[in-house]
Amino acid sequence: MEGNLREIFGYVLRELRVGRGATQQEVADNCDFERVFISRLERGLVQPSLITLFKLAEFFEMPPEDMVRLVSERRKKTKKDPDANRASSRR
């Protein structure tokens, strides 16, 4: 389950970033992260900490709980269609 949540968080992060028209470098610079860290988050290779979640939420100008809600909603969709994240997140 943990790996699946990392992947879902990464999918949501990428969708938010692309929707905003931001690069990984722009997100990283604004959140005081390395670009490779954003890449690893988006690929579901690392799990975000609470501090990371708050910094990212601030960048996207939303409450952290909204990011958690988006992950939760995506998780429900993924349970219905296990390939939902893979199909559209790897463009």
HUJO-V865043 format. One record per pair of residues at least 12 apart in sequence whose C-alpha atoms are under 6 Angstrom apart, sorted by the first residue. I is the first residue (numbers start at 1). J is the second residue. D is the distance in Angstrom with one decimal. If there is no record, write none. Layout:
i = [I;I]
j = [J;J]
d = [D;D]
This chain:
i = [6;6;7;9;10;10;10;10;14;31]
j = [44;47;44;71;41;42;43;44;42;55]
d = [4.6;5.5;4.0;5.7;5.3;3.6;5.7;5.2;5.8;5.7]
